Amino acid sequence: QVQLVESGGGLVQAGGSLRLSCTVFGILINDNVMDWYRRAPGKQREFVASISTPSTTNYADSVKGRFTACRGNAKNTVWLQMHSLKSEDTDVYYCNTWSAKGDNWGQGTQVTVSS
């Protein structure tokens, strides 16, 4: 069974920073592309960032220059460092990866940015 566990969300003031973590259990992520998405209730899921191997990254235009994705294969973990947070970044953030066992999602972590 593949399990993705996100953490690090919380309440932060606009302009602040948070670092999200996603630790994967059940598979090794050495060769996996790891994605971050976000979705607020009633809204469509939105791509945020991806990181492939070794560390090629891709970002949504809305977060470029503010968010940084990185990975630690030894810890089977990826991180999303978020700076200069805005109220519109308020969402539930999910990590995702495809594996031989299918499309795998975490439970999400809530990020709330107060203005």
GROMACS elastic network, one bead per residue, 0.5 to 0.9 nm:
[ bonds ]
;  ai    aj funct       b0    kb
    1    25     6  0.79008   500
    1    26     6  0.56134   500
    1    27     6  0.83514   500
    1   101     6  0.79226   500
    2    24     6  0.72544   500
    2    25     6  0.56642   500
    2    27     6  0.63651   500
    2    99     6  0.87285   500
    2   101     6  0.74675   500
    2   102     6  0.89970   500
    2   104     6  0.69148   500
    2   105     6  0.88894   500
    3    23     6  0.82375   500
    3    24     6  0.57427   500
    3    25     6  0.50058   500
    3    26     6  0.63720   500
    3    27     6  0.85190   500
    3   104     6  0.73442   500
    3   105     6  0.75417   500
    3   106     6  0.67630   500
    4    22     6  0.63336   500
    4    23     6  0.57460   500
    4    25     6  0.63376   500
    4    26     6  0.88511   500
    4    95     6  0.71929   500
    4    96     6  0.76339   500
    4    97     6  0.87716   500
    4   104     6  0.72839   500
    4   105     6  0.61320   500
    4   107     6  0.74489   500
    5    21     6  0.78928   500
    5    22     6  0.53276   500
    5    23     6  0.52751   500
    5    24     6  0.64246   500
    5    25     6  0.81772   500
    5    94     6  0.89859   500
    5    95     6  0.82170   500
    5   105     6  0.85997   500
    5   106     6  0.53715   500
    5   107     6  0.67013   500
    5   108     6  0.77145   500
    5   109     6  0.89291   500
    6     9     6  0.83535   500
    6    20     6  0.69247   500
    6    21     6  0.54062   500
    6    23     6  0.65910   500
    6    24     6  0.89103   500
    6    93     6  0.81669   500
    6    94     6  0.69993   500
    6    95     6  0.70355   500
    6   106     6  0.62647   500
    6   107     6  0.69082   500
    6   108     6  0.58743   500
    6   109     6  0.59174   500
    7    19     6  0.85962   500
    7    20     6  0.57066   500
    7    21     6  0.52312   500
    7    22     6  0.65485   500
    7    23     6  0.86291   500
    7   108     6  0.78360   500
    7   109     6  0.58296   500
    7   110     6  0.87240   500
    8    18     6  0.70259   500
    8    19     6  0.58480   500
    8    21     6  0.60560   500
    8    22     6  0.89069   500
    8   109     6  0.70655   500
    8   110     6  0.85104   500
    8   111     6  0.84739   500
    9    18     6  0.70041   500
    9    19     6  0.74571   500
    9    20     6  0.61617   500
    9    21     6  0.87690   500
    9    92     6  0.84667   500
    9    93     6  0.81277   500
    9   108     6  0.89224   500
    9   109     6  0.52546   500
    9   110     6  0.51634   500
    9   112     6  0.78338   500
   10    18     6  0.78641   500
   10   109     6  0.79645   500
   10   110     6  0.61485   500
   10   111     6  0.50550   500
   10   112     6  0.60629   500
   10   113     6  0.83572   500
   11   110     6  0.83571   500
   11   111     6  0.62151   500
   11   113     6  0.59020   500
   11   114     6  0.72643   500
   12    15     6  0.83039   500
   12    16     6  0.60553   500
   12    17     6  0.72270   500
   12    18     6  0.76888   500
   12    85     6  0.80853   500
   12   111     6  0.78816   500
   12   112     6  0.63293   500
   12   113     6  0.50306   500
   12   114     6  0.62397   500
   13    16     6  0.55387   500
   13    17     6  0.84308   500
   13    85     6  0.76592   500
   13    86     6  0.81755   500
   13    87     6  0.83801   500
   13   112     6  0.83406   500
   13   113     6  0.53875   500
   13   115     6  0.61745   500
   14    17     6  0.85318   500
   14    84     6  0.69375   500
   14    85     6  0.53079   500
   14    86     6  0.50536   500
   14    87     6  0.62950   500
   14   113     6  0.56481   500
   14   114     6  0.56535   500
   14   115     6  0.52125   500
   15    83     6  0.69966   500
   15    86     6  0.63709   500
   15   113     6  0.86482   500
   15   115     6  0.87675   500
   16    82     6  0.83184   500
   16    83     6  0.61065   500
   16    84     6  0.54455   500
   16    85     6  0.54829   500
   16    86     6  0.82720   500
   16   113     6  0.82922   500
   17    81     6  0.75391   500
   17    82     6  0.53714   500
   17    84     6  0.62372   500
   17    85     6  0.61921   500
   18    80     6  0.82674   500
   18    81     6  0.61977   500
   18    82     6  0.52540   500
   18    83     6  0.67745   500
   18    85     6  0.82345   500
   18   111     6  0.84967   500
   19    79     6  0.67120   500
   19    80     6  0.56022   500
   19    82     6  0.58992   500
   19    83     6  0.86077   500
   20    78     6  0.83678   500
   20    79     6  0.54394   500
   20    81     6  0.63873   500
   20    82     6  0.79045   500
   20    93     6  0.84895   500
   20   109     6  0.80821   500
   21    77     6  0.68621   500
   21    78     6  0.58761   500
   21    80     6  0.65106   500
   21    81     6  0.87336   500
   21    95     6  0.88104   500
   22    76     6  0.84829   500
   22    77     6  0.54606   500
   22    78     6  0.52784   500
   22    79     6  0.62153   500
   22    80     6  0.84969   500
   22    94     6  0.84315   500
   22    95     6  0.64531   500
   22   106     6  0.79475   500
   23    75     6  0.76062   500
   23    76     6  0.58825   500
   23    78     6  0.66118   500
   23    79     6  0.87369   500
   24    27     6  0.69511   500
   24    28     6  0.75463   500
   24    29     6  0.74345   500
   24    75     6  0.87732   500
   24    76     6  0.57550   500
   24    77     6  0.62175   500
   24    78     6  0.85725   500
   24   106     6  0.88235   500
   25    28     6  0.75976   500
   25    76     6  0.77211   500
   27    76     6  0.85607   500
   27    99     6  0.79639   500
   28    31     6  0.77715   500
   28    32     6  0.80760   500
   28    73     6  0.78375   500
   28    76     6  0.63736   500
   29    33     6  0.78143   500
   29    34     6  0.79785   500
   29    73     6  0.64502   500
   29    76     6  0.59461   500
   29    77     6  0.79823   500
   29    97     6  0.85344   500
   29    99     6  0.88782   500
   30    33     6  0.86852   500
   30    53     6  0.71888   500
   30    54     6  0.82981   500
   30    72     6  0.88233   500
   30    73     6  0.55459   500
   30    74     6  0.83523   500
   30    76     6  0.75945   500
   31    52     6  0.76251   500
   31    53     6  0.60755   500
   31    54     6  0.81493   500
   32    51     6  0.86153   500
   32    52     6  0.64459   500
   32    53     6  0.69437   500
   32    97     6  0.68176   500
   32    98     6  0.72389   500
   32    99     6  0.75078   500
   33    50     6  0.68223   500
   33    51     6  0.57009   500
   33    53     6  0.67610   500
   33    96     6  0.86215   500
   33    97     6  0.62816   500
   33    98     6  0.75404   500
   34    49     6  0.84733   500
   34    50     6  0.55700   500
   34    51     6  0.53510   500
   34    52     6  0.63411   500
   34    71     6  0.86255   500
   34    78     6  0.74726   500
   34    95     6  0.70346   500
   34    96     6  0.59584   500
   34    97     6  0.51271   500
   34    98     6  0.81008   500
   35    47     6  0.78249   500
   35    48     6  0.75998   500
   35    49     6  0.57639   500
   35    51     6  0.64587   500
   35    52     6  0.86121   500
   35    94     6  0.82297   500
   35    95     6  0.55385   500
   35    96     6  0.50530   500
   35    97     6  0.62618   500
   36    46     6  0.88329   500
   36    47     6  0.64712   500
   36    48     6  0.53397   500
   36    49     6  0.50976   500
   36    50     6  0.60716   500
   36    51     6  0.87842   500
   36    69     6  0.86155   500
   36    80     6  0.79083   500
   36    93     6  0.69163   500
   36    94     6  0.56628   500
   36    96     6  0.62675   500
   37    45     6  0.66242   500
   37    46     6  0.54843   500
   37    49     6  0.70219   500
   37    50     6  0.88521   500
   37    92     6  0.83724   500
   37    93     6  0.57302   500
   37    94     6  0.51732   500
   37    95     6  0.62454   500
   37    96     6  0.75984   500
   38    44     6  0.86555   500
   38    45     6  0.57421   500
   38    46     6  0.53028   500
   38    47     6  0.66008   500
   38    48     6  0.66880   500
   38    89     6  0.87197   500
   38    90     6  0.88455   500
   38    91     6  0.58562   500
   38    92     6  0.53742   500
   38    94     6  0.58632   500
   38    95     6  0.86054   500
   38   108     6  0.84230   500
   39    42     6  0.82186   500
   39    43     6  0.61478   500
   39    44     6  0.61322   500
   39    46     6  0.61193   500
   39    47     6  0.89525   500
   39    90     6  0.88422   500
   39    91     6  0.54643   500
   39    92     6  0.53929   500
   39    93     6  0.66631   500
   39    94     6  0.81542   500
   40    43     6  0.53647   500
   40    44     6  0.75103   500
   40    45     6  0.76649   500
   40    90     6  0.74409   500
   40    92     6  0.59498   500
   40    93     6  0.87806   500
   41    44     6  0.83111   500
   41    91     6  0.80919   500
   41    92     6  0.84613   500
   43    46     6  0.86401   500
   46    60     6  0.86585   500
   47    50     6  0.83534   500
   47    59     6  0.80059   500
   47    60     6  0.64577   500
   48    58     6  0.84527   500
   48    59     6  0.58415   500
   48    60     6  0.51502   500
   48    61     6  0.85511   500
   48    62     6  0.81328   500
   48    63     6  0.70617   500
   48    67     6  0.87550   500
   48    93     6  0.88009   500
   49    57     6  0.71097   500
   49    58     6  0.55001   500
   49    60     6  0.61848   500
   49    63     6  0.83262   500
   49    64     6  0.89985   500
   49    67     6  0.82175   500
   49    68     6  0.81017   500
   49    69     6  0.68061   500
   49    80     6  0.83085   500
   50    56     6  0.81072   500
   50    57     6  0.55290   500
   50    58     6  0.52222   500
   50    59     6  0.66032   500
   50    69     6  0.70289   500
   51    54     6  0.82227   500
   51    55     6  0.58171   500
   51    56     6  0.54814   500
   51    58     6  0.65743   500
   51    69     6  0.64250   500
   51    70     6  0.68652   500
   51    71     6  0.75277   500
   51    78     6  0.85344   500
   52    55     6  0.54156   500
   52    56     6  0.51853   500
   52    57     6  0.64664   500
   52    58     6  0.87565   500
   52    71     6  0.88829   500
   53    56     6  0.62441   500
   53    57     6  0.89417   500
   53    71     6  0.89335   500
   54    71     6  0.87183   500
   55    69     6  0.86971   500
   55    70     6  0.69654   500
   55    71     6  0.72108   500
   57    68     6  0.83205   500
   57    69     6  0.68577   500
   57    70     6  0.81456   500
   58    64     6  0.87082   500
   58    69     6  0.85627   500
   59    62     6  0.80784   500
   59    63     6  0.65439   500
   59    64     6  0.57546   500
   59    65     6  0.88933   500
   59    67     6  0.79899   500
   59    68     6  0.83783   500
   59    69     6  0.86558   500
   60    63     6  0.56259   500
   60    64     6  0.62575   500
   61    64     6  0.52630   500
   61    65     6  0.87941   500
   62    65     6  0.89092   500
   62    66     6  0.87466   500
   63    66     6  0.54344   500
   63    67     6  0.56302   500
   63    68     6  0.87606   500
   63    82     6  0.85265   500
   63    89     6  0.87137   500
   64    67     6  0.61855   500
   64    68     6  0.81649   500
   65    68     6  0.77421   500
   65    83     6  0.86531   500
   66    81     6  0.82395   500
   66    82     6  0.60238   500
   66    83     6  0.50803   500
   66    84     6  0.61034   500
   66    85     6  0.77044   500
   67    80     6  0.66792   500
   67    81     6  0.55008   500
   67    83     6  0.60621   500
   67    84     6  0.85228   500
   67    85     6  0.89473   500
   68    79     6  0.80938   500
   68    80     6  0.56695   500
   68    81     6  0.50475   500
   68    82     6  0.65529   500
   68    83     6  0.85361   500
   69    78     6  0.72440   500
   69    79     6  0.56979   500
   69    81     6  0.62919   500
   69    82     6  0.87574   500
   70    77     6  0.88238   500
   70    78     6  0.57433   500
   70    79     6  0.53542   500
   70    80     6  0.65836   500
   70    81     6  0.80430   500
   71    74     6  0.89315   500
   71    75     6  0.85668   500
   71    76     6  0.79096   500
   71    77     6  0.59882   500
   71    79     6  0.61010   500
   71    80     6  0.88350   500
   72    75     6  0.54152   500
   72    76     6  0.60702   500
   72    77     6  0.53552   500
   72    78     6  0.60113   500
   72    79     6  0.82367   500
   73    77     6  0.62228   500
   73    78     6  0.78604   500
   74    77     6  0.77462   500
   75    78     6  0.84337   500
   78    95     6  0.87119   500
   82    85     6  0.66941   500
   83    86     6  0.89785   500
   85    88     6  0.82370   500
   85    89     6  0.64460   500
   85    90     6  0.87057   500
   85   113     6  0.67667   500
   86    89     6  0.53824   500
   86    90     6  0.75671   500
   86   113     6  0.61821   500
   86   114     6  0.78925   500
   86   115     6  0.74598   500
   87    90     6  0.56595   500
   87   112     6  0.74502   500
   87   114     6  0.58860   500
   87   115     6  0.59066   500
   88    91     6  0.79903   500
   88   113     6  0.76323   500
   89   111     6  0.74695   500
   89   112     6  0.74609   500
   89   113     6  0.67294   500
   90    93     6  0.89733   500
   90   110     6  0.77519   500
   90   111     6  0.53370   500
   90   113     6  0.54252   500
   90   114     6  0.83849   500
   91   109     6  0.84360   500
   91   110     6  0.60568   500
   91   111     6  0.54988   500
   91   112     6  0.66272   500
   91   113     6  0.88383   500
   92   108     6  0.57895   500
   92   109     6  0.53768   500
   92   111     6  0.59827   500
   92   112     6  0.84733   500
   93   107     6  0.87607   500
   93   108     6  0.51968   500
   93   109     6  0.52703   500
   93   110     6  0.62457   500
   93   111     6  0.70703   500
   94   105     6  0.67887   500
   94   106     6  0.58006   500
   94   107     6  0.67647   500
   94   109     6  0.66761   500
   95   104     6  0.83840   500
   95   105     6  0.59627   500
   95   106     6  0.57586   500
   95   107     6  0.84764   500
   95   108     6  0.72906   500
   96   103     6  0.73565   500
   96   104     6  0.55508   500
   96   106     6  0.67087   500
   97   102     6  0.84529   500
   97   103     6  0.61944   500
   97   104     6  0.53779   500
   97   105     6  0.69173   500
   98   101     6  0.76297   500
   98   102     6  0.56593   500
   98   104     6  0.59447   500
   98   105     6  0.89129   500
   99   102     6  0.51604   500
   99   103     6  0.65080   500
   99   104     6  0.73936   500
  100   103     6  0.85223   500
  101   104     6  0.79888   500
  105   108     6  0.81562   500
  106   109     6  0.86747   500
